[in-house]
Every structure is written in structure tokens, then in C-alpha cells.
Amino acid sequence: MLGVSDLTPADPASACRAIENLIASYADRVDEGEFAGVGKLLAHAIFTGSAGSASGADEIEQTLRDNVIVYEDGTPRTKHVVTNIAIEVDAEAGTASARSYFTVLQALPDLPLQIIVSGRYLDRFEHHDGQWRFAERRVRTDLLGDVSRHLRPASDP
């Protein structure tokens, strides 16, 4: 099995697969409440959402900790479903861009499973030291449901 570090920018198919893995890793880490892991994943990126922008692993991790409600099991009790992934690779420049849709579901013992927000990720990537990494993630909210059990009151999605 190829790892992200085994892929070169000259192979667009492998680059697309590595980028898909990065996109999936973000969703998985957020859903697991692994905000330090999200910070590491986006350590070289600018992360922008309606709550503002953050950059660097520590700042991104703190932004998530400040805004996302985590429950007794250590997770936000969410599932991020990412679809409609479209990736464009510039192999010569060692850069790529991607756009995708996200849908966030949430369920709690006293809250039935429901969609709480959906929108788009607009991402840029760079190939550095043999690996693809995020250079930018912009989160755009398109449809908003009840995020009162997901985000702290002072923040917006």
C-alpha cells in the first residue's frame, strides 16, 4: 500500500489519491475529537471559516478546542461526510487544488441523528519533501441546521 510520502507530483493519479486521503483524514480526525491531529494535518496551511482564519498547528488546534463542543467520549459526536471531490493537479508546479462538499451529521443520546450543517471545502495543496500537504483550507457553509450542540454559543459555523 502506498503512503503519502511514496507519491510524487509527477504522477497525477497518485497525487489525487494522496490528496483524497488528506481530505478524509481531516474529517476522521475532527470526528474523533483529535484536534491536535487536525492541527498537525493543517500545520502548513491557512484554515479559514466563518469564525476567522488560523494558521500553524497550535493555533488551528486551539481554534477547534475553543469552538467545537466535545462530549464525554472525547468526540463531538459527529460524522463528516465528504463528497463531490474534484481535484486539479499541477504536477510541474507541485501544487493542487480541490473542492468538495461536506455534510455533518450529529446524534446524541437525547438528540436524534440529523444533519446539522453542509457546505464546501475549497483546498490548496503543495508537494513538499516527497509528501502532499494542505496549503489552505477554506470552509464555506451553504446550509445551516441546529448547531447548538456542536458549536459553542460565541462561535458561528
HUURMO-V391692 format. One record per pair of residues at least 24 apart in sequence whose C-alpha atoms are under 7 Angstrom apart, sorted by the first residue. I is the first residue (numbers start at 0). J is the second residue. Records with the same first field share a line. If there is no record, write none. Layout:
I: J / J
This chain:
3: 130 / 131
4: 129 / 130
5: 129
6: 129 / 130
7: 129
8: 90 / 93 / 126
9: 90 / 91
11: 88 / 90
15: 86
17: 131
18: 131
26: 79
30: 74 / 75 / 76 / 77 / 78 / 79
31: 74
32: 69 / 73 / 74 / 75
34: 60 / 63 / 64
35: 60
41: 133
43: 133 / 134
44: 133 / 134 / 135 / 136
45: 134 / 135 / 136
46: 135 / 136 / 137
47: 136 / 137 / 138
48: 137 / 138 / 139
49: 155 / 156
50: 154 / 155 / 156
66: 150 / 151 / 154
67: 149 / 150 / 151
68: 148 / 149 / 150 / 151
75: 149
76: 105 / 106 / 107
77: 103 / 104 / 105 / 106
78: 103 / 104 / 105
79: 103 / 104
93: 125 / 126
94: 124 / 125 / 126
95: 123 / 124 / 125
96: 122 / 123 / 124
97: 121 / 122 / 123
98: 122
114: 144
115: 143 / 144 / 145 / 146
116: 142 / 143 / 144
117: 141 / 142 / 143
118: 142
